[in-house]
Amino acid sequence: MIGQLARLARVSARTLHHYDRIGLLHPSAHSEAGHRLYSSQDLERRLQRILCYRQLGFSLRQTKALLSAPATDPLADLRQQRAFGGNGPGSRRGDDRGALRDALE
């Protein structure tokens, strides 16, 4: 299951294991053999947002904080990232985010 999920999300199984270890993406259940089982809700709501925030250059720590907040506004999150200077180290898509930010203003 995790291999299929990793391929669909275009991340490694190791990345998904890491997300579980650090509390970003917990499986809904485990099989009798101990395999992680993810629900469609895990994928649609949580993993999708993690990958989006990663693409926008948020750190894993920032992503965890955003996902832990009661309700987040994606536009407010982008504005917050801009305030933190999102083109710094760890930034993956600075040019794309710059265009996105310009569109938000």
C-alpha positions as CSV (number, residue, x, y, z in Angstrom):
1,M,0.0,0.0,0.0
2,I,2.7,2.5,1.0
3,G,4.6,1.9,-2.3
4,Q,1.5,2.6,-4.3
5,L,0.8,5.7,-2.3
6,A,4.4,6.9,-2.7
7,R,4.2,6.4,-6.5
8,L,0.9,8.3,-6.7
9,A,2.2,11.2,-4.6
10,R,5.5,11.1,-6.4
11,V,7.5,10.8,-3.2
12,S,9.5,7.9,-1.8
13,A,8.1,5.4,0.7
14,R,10.9,6.6,3.0
15,T,9.5,10.1,2.8
16,L,6.0,8.8,3.9
17,H,7.7,6.9,6.8
18,H,9.5,10.1,7.8
19,Y,6.2,12.1,7.7
20,D,4.7,9.5,10.0
21,R,7.7,9.6,12.4
22,I,7.6,13.4,12.7
23,G,3.8,13.5,13.1
24,L,2.9,15.0,9.8
25,L,0.9,12.1,8.3
26,H,-0.2,9.3,10.5
27,P,-1.9,6.3,8.9
28,S,-5.5,5.7,9.9
29,A,-4.7,2.1,10.8
30,H,-2.2,-0.7,10.6
31,S,-2.7,-4.1,9.1
32,E,-2.1,-7.3,11.2
33,A,1.3,-7.4,9.6
34,G,2.1,-3.9,10.8
35,H,1.7,-2.2,7.4
36,R,0.5,1.4,7.4
37,L,-3.0,1.8,6.0
38,Y,-4.1,5.2,4.8
39,S,-7.7,6.3,4.3
40,S,-8.8,8.5,1.4
41,Q,-9.3,11.2,4.0
42,D,-5.6,10.9,5.0
43,L,-4.7,11.4,1.4
44,E,-7.2,14.0,0.3
45,R,-7.0,16.3,3.2
46,R,-3.6,15.7,4.8
47,L,-1.0,14.5,2.3
48,Q,-2.3,16.8,-0.4
49,R,-1.8,19.8,1.9
50,I,1.6,18.6,3.0
51,L,2.8,18.3,-0.6
52,C,1.3,21.7,-1.5
53,Y,3.1,23.4,1.3
54,R,6.3,21.6,0.5
55,Q,6.0,22.8,-3.1
56,L,5.5,26.3,-1.9
57,G,8.7,26.1,0.1
58,F,7.4,25.8,3.6
59,S,9.6,23.8,6.0
60,L,8.3,20.6,7.6
61,R,8.1,22.4,10.9
62,Q,6.1,25.2,9.4
63,T,3.9,22.7,7.6
64,K,3.2,20.8,10.8
65,A,2.3,24.1,12.5
66,L,-0.1,25.0,9.7
67,L,-1.7,21.6,9.7
68,S,-2.1,21.7,13.5
69,A,-3.9,25.1,13.4
70,P,-7.7,24.8,13.8
71,A,-8.5,26.3,10.4
72,T,-6.0,27.7,7.9
73,D,-6.6,30.0,5.0
74,P,-4.2,29.1,2.1
75,L,-3.9,32.7,1.0
76,A,-3.0,33.8,4.5
77,D,-0.4,31.0,4.6
78,L,1.2,32.2,1.4
79,R,1.3,35.8,2.7
80,Q,2.9,34.5,5.9
81,Q,5.5,32.6,3.9
82,R,6.3,35.8,2.0
83,A,6.7,37.7,5.3
84,F,9.3,35.0,6.3
85,G,11.2,35.6,3.1
86,G,10.3,32.3,1.3
87,N,13.1,32.5,-1.1
88,G,15.7,31.5,1.5
89,P,17.5,28.2,2.1
90,G,15.3,25.2,1.4
91,S,13.2,27.1,-1.1
92,R,12.4,24.8,-4.0
93,R,10.3,26.9,-6.3
94,G,11.1,30.5,-5.6
95,D,10.2,31.7,-9.1
96,D,6.8,30.0,-9.1
97,R,6.0,31.2,-5.6
98,G,7.0,34.7,-6.6
99,A,4.5,34.6,-9.5
100,L,1.8,33.2,-7.1
101,R,2.5,36.0,-4.6
102,D,2.3,38.6,-7.2
103,A,-1.1,37.3,-8.3
104,L,-2.3,37.4,-4.7
105,E,-1.5,41.1,-4.3
